[in-house]
Amino acid sequence: MTAPGSAPSLWAVLPAYNEEAGIGATLAALAAQTDTRFALAVVDNASTDATAAVVRRFAAVTHGAALLVRTYADCLPAADWIAAARREFTRRAEMASGRSLPRRDEPPSPTERYLLPAVVKATAVHGRYRAEHRHPRYRAPYVLCHGHNLAITAAIYPRCGGTPRTPLEGPPEDVVLLNRAREHSDRIARAERMVVHTSLRRLRAWGARRTLLWCWDRRYRPADPKQVHVR
């Protein structure tokens, strides 16, 4: 990753909350990128554990970000994730959403390995035909968007209003950001070569039905909001 003070144009943003136990693997995956011309900003969401101490030596916070990529602290980006995102920006995309696969080190069962990606693809098709995603005000077609795997330019982010400040159990912030961007740009892309391996811990804690309902406009919410943070 780029040293402090050199002001790279592409930044990777990593939100984290109480990820002391697992964030080291995510940082290692970012450090192992084939394209290392980026800065890493870890956003500590008021963690009460040692998350900040674990990541401090990796953080490089400077000014000058023009391109942003984002993942989560329980995810493992593929080695060419940064390179794939940079290709999308080179093609003039203002926002790109990548592909999500189960983490291999958990490890996934056959059902999780094959059925989960199939459900994700079905969700993408369903989303394209939902009436609320087909309004004439949108300048770009709907694409499936994962908050843990997206790239966006620093120019369009404030122009569209950015990500709303909502609680985790509130409206899906990634979908809100996507639709805000679609109102302002026709250069929104689905980038299958941007791959992030995501944790299965929520699926295993809640089961398939509740997890799918959670992802579907938060139609399932735990009675205790603290249970949203599955550890």
Secondary structure, DSSP 8 states (H G I E B T S, - for coil): ---TTS--SEEEEEEESS-TTTHHHHHHHHHT-S----EEEEEE-S-SSSHHHHHTTT----S---EEEE--TT-EE-TTHHHHHHHHHHTT-SEEEEEEEE-TTS---HIIIIIHHHHHHHHHHHHHH-GGG--TT-SS-----BTTBEEEETTHHHHHT-S----TTSS-HHHHHHHHHHTT-S-EEEEEEEEEEE--HHHHHH-HHHHHHHHTTT----SSGGGGS--
